[in-house]
């Protein structure tokens, strides 16, 4: 169901973006920026979790990052997109 909904929304967004040259640029910059932001966020969480495990680092921020549930995070990313 998520793939179908995503496909429909992306098809409509692509049609809108192709009608206007400025819309195409805005669409591409928005999609790329969102992808980069999500990748950096998830990558940062992964790096902190690996370093915490390898170096036995402890602290409030590190414990918070360790408690991140990637399933819930993924649902949140999809819902906000």
N, C-alpha and C positions, 0 to 999 in steps of 0.2 A: 504494500500500500504506500509506503514511503517513497519507493522508487517511482511509482506511477505519479504520485503527487509532485515529486521533484521534476520529473520529465515534463509534465504539463506546465508547471510554473516556468521552467527554463525555456520551453518552446515559446511561451508568450513573451518572456523577457527578451529572447533573441529576436523575435519579430518586431518588437518595439524598438530595439536597439538598431536594427537594420534599416528602419524607416528614416532615421535622422543620423547624419554623420557624427554630430556631436554626441548623440545618444549612444552610438557605438563606442566612442572613446570613453564616455562615462561608465558604460556597462563593463567594458574591459578593465578599466582602472579599479572599479568597485570589486569585481570578482577576484582580480589578482590581489588587491589589498586585503580583502577578507581572507583569502587563502593563506597569504603570508602571515597575517596576524594569528590565525588559528594554528598554523604550523609552528610558529615561534612559541606560542603559549604552551602547546602540548610538548614540544621539544624541551622547553625550559623545565617543565614539571618532570619529565623523564630524566633529565640530567641531574636535577636536585635529588630525585629518588635514588638514582644509581650512586651518586657521591655520598649520600647519607648512608647507604648500605655498605659501601666500600670503606669509608673513612670513619664510620661510627659517629657521625655528626648528630648532635641533638640541639634542640631549641624550639621555641614556640612556632616560628615560621616554618621550620623544617618539618615539624610534626604535623602542621596544617597541610603542607604539600604532600606529606606521606599519606594523609587520610583521603586524598582526592580519589574519587571513584570515577574511572574513565567511562563507564557505562552511562552514568548520570551526566557527566560532562558532555559526552557525545549527543545525548538527547537534548541537552541545553543548547549546544551549538546548532543542531538541526532546527530546533524551535525558533531560535533567534535569527536564522538566516533568511 
